[in-house]
Amino acid sequence: MSIHISAFFAKNSIKINGRTNLTGKETQEESKMNCFQGRTDLALEARESISEADGTLHGVILEEEYDEEKDIRVTKVAITTKNGAKAMKKPMGNYITIEAPGMLEPDEGYHREISEVIAEQLTEIIPDVEKEQEILVVGLGNREVTADALGPNVVDNLFVTRHIVKEYGKAAYNKERMHVVSSIEPGVMGKTGMEAAEIIRGVVEQTSPNVMIVIDALAARSTKRLNRTIQITNTGIHPGSGVGNNRNALTQESMQIPVIAIGVPTVVDAATIVGDALERMLGEVSEADKRCYIDSCRNELTDLHNMYVTSKDIDAVIKRVSYTVSEGINMALELS
């Protein structure tokens, strides 16, 4: 294996200004044009992928908060212009990323703190959250594919109230003010023969919710964010886009109501893992040369883009993280 790698490096190496350039590119400016990019649903990773050498990215505002005591980082990316949306390849809107390195650990106290942060961010992004509203929660994904079962598992743990309130009123919960919460798990087209968006649109027309919250599993660019990151956005969601399986979008434009999307990256494509390994192997080579050498390997990595990898304990992770997310939603929808 090492012999083949060494030979491949030698074949692709040239000298530029007295130093080895593994890419065969003559300038750094050219090298920046063709860097290897893995698929990602995370706006934060999309922002990070834009080279700092490009200067300030107009139309994109980045804010970051870090709670050292809780070891939770909250990063807010606001895309405010069409040029910013084009550069980021994301719709205009607000993207909140919660990074919790300890989310993989079975620490109930820590997960409770994460739920509280989710609730806090949801109350800021859900329109008129202090007013009584009917809220539809949608759990996207395939329950039979563990890494894609986040949405259905979150729905399982929700505090659903619509059926009781419709039958007995709010007095059944001994409350004067409360949100009316309903949920649906639309499944996948391979089992239903229908797009999830078609099913959900029918439910929206019949039940007339004021707001929709959609939960889905995402794809990440970095293995370090796998199962440790939560993204919340008010731009809706394009199911399957992270793994190149685009389905009809669930957005305010398509549903005619605000759509809040919550996602956790549970998979990363195999090409990304190989690319990261190559970067580590290249060691002290300059960052530009590293990334553009990997780009020169694009043809070798193409087939790996159709392979997705998740952690070996994904069943336990989904069970734990789905409960954490559902508790955050339950807390956010609790009216005082």
Beta strands, then each sheet from edge to edge (+ up, - down):
strand 1: 14-16
strand 2: 19-21
strand 3: 60-67
strand 4: 72-79
strand 5: 93-99
strand 6: 134-139
strand 7: 180-184
strand 8: 211-219
strand 9: 229-233
strand 10: 259-269
strand 11: 308-309
sheet 1: 1+ 2-
sheet 2: 3+ 4- 5+ 9- 10+ 8+ 6+ 7+
sheet 3: 3+ 4- 5+ 9- 10+ 11-
end
